[in-house]
Amino acid sequence: MATIQEVAKKAGVSTATVSRVLNNSESVKEKTRIRVEQAIRELNYEPSVLGRNLRNSESRLLLVLIPSISNPFYTEIINGIEDTAISRGYNILLCETDSNPKREAIYFNMIRNRLADGIILMDPTVNRKNLYDLASRHPIVQCSEFDERGEISYVTIDNELAAYQAVKHLIKLGNKKIALINTDEKFLYARERRRGYEKALKEFDLPINSKWIRETERVHFEGGQQAMRSLLNELDKPNAVFSVSDVLAIGALKEIQLQGLKVPEEIAVVGFDKISFSNMTNPTLTTIAQPMYKMGCMSATMIINKIRGKEVESLILDHELIIREST
């Protein structure tokens, strides 16, 4: 295997000049660059990525922290992060925190020990003090979930507005008894979407009935099904349901059908996220579309810009109400 010294000798330049060509330095003259690149091709020289990264004090690795790999909401976001990272010369490491402080500590220490260059954080349950301390010295951005104090840059949507529009859609269709299937309100999006739900009901003078509100411990199909079963056991049953997640909404649809009720004639259902199989249900699911791939792309761009010392502003992206058969 050829060495950088052999490339330099063949091209008639110093090893420092070869290094500058490899790092795309603008200080190298075009004729010199062409000569060095030709020598690299002829000798089949392959630079040591590890060695270059050590010299530059960088790993070219981004950590992506998510609470649970099983939630399909994250799939498109991760695709966007990876596509953008690879196009910019970075790799990603997907880290499932499971909201576990021990796992959190492992990943945070990777940044402190310079085994990774930055973090894209999607888990809001991490220790706030540790997070702020890390963010004061290392690049971090938040995606979807974010710090309400605004100390760390983020990319997200307006969850409260989106939920408000979803519930308003149900009200405009004539539904007056609207239930909410929510998840643990340790998540910011769960709190925001509940606020949007309540705002729409108040605007139209409809009751916020605690008997029509359910909260699941986590986002999973069975949780949505169980929540819907509980709602349908009420003497005064709702005639519509807003779910803060498509996964929960699909579970709710399953239970409604098991009980022999028709959607949307007897009970309408709206989800949230527009995950890939939300249009494969029967009936297809009305939902709020988040630009998940774009969120991933933007968060990767933001963290790379932070790594390079650039100022990064937070972003709130547009959402869209997708009306389908379930309403």
N, C-alpha and C positions, 0 to 999 in steps of 0.2 A: 504493500500500500504506500502510495506516494506521500511525502511530507510537505509541509508548507515551505520548508527550506528548499526542497527540490523544485517546487513551483517557482519560487523567487529566482532561483538560479537560471531556470529555463527562460523565464520572462525578462531576465536582466534587471530585476528590481530588488528592493529590500523586502524582508518578510513583513515589515510594517505596512508597506504599500499593498501587498497581497491581502493583508488583514483588512485594510481600508476598503478594498474592492469587495471582499466578502461581506462587509458590513454596509455596503451601498453608500459609502461616504462620497459626498459631492466634491471633495477636495482633490479627487484623482482625475487627471486629464483623460479625455476620451480615448486617445491613442494608447495610453498606458493601460487603461481598463481593458481594451480589446485584446492587447497582448497578454495580459494576465489571465483573462477568461479563456483565451486559446490554450495557454499552457495548462490550465486546470482541466480542460477537456481532453487534451492529449495525454495527460498523465492520469486521468480518471481520479483526480484528487477529490476526496470527500472530507470536508472539515468536521472536526469534532464539535457537535452541538453542545455536549456537556462542558467541554473545555471553554468554548466561547461564552456560554452562560455563566460559568464560574468567573471568568475574567470580567464580564460585564455586571457581576453581582445580580443576576436575574435567573429565574427558572423557566420563564415563558409558560408558566402553568397558572391557571385560574381555578379557584375552588368555587363550586356552586353548591350552596347549602340549602337543602329542602327538608321539610318536616317528614315527608313520606314519599317514597318512590311509587307507591301503589296508586296515588291519586293521578288520574289521566290528565288533569288540568295542567300539570307541569310539562307534559310531553312536548308540546309545540314551543313552549318557552325555551326548553333545553335545546331543541333543534335550532332555534334562532341564535342562542348563545354559541353553540358549537360551530355553526356555519360561519358566523362572524369572527369568532376567535381564530379558527383555522385560517381564514382568509387574511388575518393580520399576524400570522406566525405564532399563535398561542395554542396550547392544548387546554382541555378542561378536565377536572376531576370532580365527579358527581358525588356529593357527600350527603347521606341520609342522616339527619340529626336525631330523628325520632323524639325531638324535644328533650334530649338527654344531656344533662350538663357535662357528663364525662366525655361524650362524643364531641360536644362543643369545644371543650378544652383541647382535645387532640387537634382539631382543625385550626383553632386559633393559634396553637403553638407552631403549626406548620408555617404560618405567616411570620410569626416572630422569629423562627429559625431560618427564614428565607428559603424554605422549600417550595413556596408558592409566592406569586407576586401580588395577588389581590383576591378579594372575596366578592362574589355576587350572592347576596343573602336573601332567602325567601322564607326563612323561619323567624317569626316575630317573638318566639318564646325564649330566645337566648337571653342570657344574663345581661341586663342593660348596662351595668357598670363595666363589665368586661368588654362589652361591645364598644362603648364610648371610648374606653381606654385604648383599645386596639385601633379604632378609627382615627384617633388623634395622631397616630404614628404610621399607619399603613392604609393603603387604598381599599375602601369598601364602598359598594353601592347596594341599594336595596331594590328588589323587583317585586311588584305586586303588593306585598306587605311592606310597610315602612314605619319609621319612627315619627310619631305625631309631633314631636318637639322640633322636627325639621333640621336636626344636626347632621344627618347623613343623606347624601343625594339619593334620589329614588326615581323609578319609573312605574307608573300605575295608571288606573282609570279612576273616574269619579264614581265610586261604588254607591254612595248614597243617592246620587242622581239616577244612576242606572236602575237601582231597586225601585225608586220612586216611579220611574217611567214604566217599569214592568207591572207594578201594582195598579197604576193608573190605567193601563191597558185592560186589566181585568175588570176594573170598576166601569170603564166605558162600555164594556160588553154587557153590563147589567148585573154583575156579581156584587153582592153586598156583604156576604159572609166569607171573608177571605182569611185563610189560615197562613201561618208562616212555619216553614220547616227550616230551622237555623242550625248552626253548629256552635261549638264552644266559642264563647265570646272573648276568650283570650286572644283570638285572631281579630285584627283590626277590621278586616273585610266583613266579618260577621256582625260587628257592632255597627258599621256604616250601613250595611244593607238592612239591618233592622230599623235604623233611623229612617231610611228611605221608605220602607214599608209603612211605618207609623205616620210619616209625613203625608203620604198619599191618603191614608184612611182619615186623618184629621181634616185634610183639605175638603173632603167630600162628606164630612160629618158622619163617618161610619165608626162603629165601635172598635176599640182595640181590646179584644177579648182574650184574656190570658188562657182561657180554655182552648183557644185555637192557635196557640203558639207552642211549638215543640223544639227542643234543642238536643242534638246528637253529640256524643263525645268526640266523634271524628267523622270525616267524610267517607262514607262507604254505602254501597247499595242496600245492605241489610238495615242500616240505620234509617234510611229514607222509607223503607218498607214498614219498619216497626213504628216510625213516627206517624205514618199515614194510617196504619191500623188503629193506633191510639186515637187519632182524630175522628175516625169513622165510628168509634165506639161512643163518642159523645152523643147525648140525646139531641142536642142542637148541633147538627152537623154543618160544616162549612160547605159552600158550593164552589169554592175555588181555593187553590193553594199556590203560594209563591215559595219556591225553594231556593236557598242561596247557592245551590250547586246542582249542576245537571245530574251528577251521580245520585244525589239524594232524590231529585225529581224523578229519575228513572225508576228508583226503588218505589217511590210513591205511586207511579203509574202501574207498576206490577200489582201492588196491593189493591188499588182501585178496581182493576180488572178481575182479580181473584174474587172480589166481593160482588161481582156482577154489575158494577156501575159503568155507565157510558161516559167516555171523555170525548168532547167537552160538554155534551148535552146535560149531564147531571153534575159533573164537577170538572172545572177547568184547571190546567196545570201549566205553570211557567217555571223554567229552570234558569240557570245562570252559568255562563262560560262558553257555550257552543263547542263542547268537546266533539271529537270526530264522529262518535256514534250517536249523537243526539238526534240526528236525522234518520236513524235506522230503527227507531222505536215505532210502535204502532199503537196510537197515532204518533206522528212525528212531533217532536217537542218544541214548543215556543220557548225561546231563550234569549238571554242577553249575550251578544257576541263580544268577547274581549279580543283585542288584536294580539294574541299570545305570542305568535312568531315574532312580530315586530317588537313586542316588549323584550323578548330575548335578545334580538339584534341590538336594540338600543342600550340595554343594560351591559352587554359585552363591549360596545363602543365606549360607553361611559367609563367602565372600569379600566379599559386600556388607556383612555385619555388621562384618567387619574394617575395611573402608573407612570405616565410620561410627564406628569407635573402640570397638566392643564386644568383650568377651572371647569367644573362640571355643574350644570344646572339641573334641577329636578324636572321631570316631565310628566304631564297628565295627558294620556292618549284618549282618543275618541272610542266610544263603544256604540253598539247598534242593537236595537230590538229586532229580533228575527221572529216574525209571526208565522207559525206553522199550524198543524192540525189540532194540537192539544188545547187551543183556545178558539 
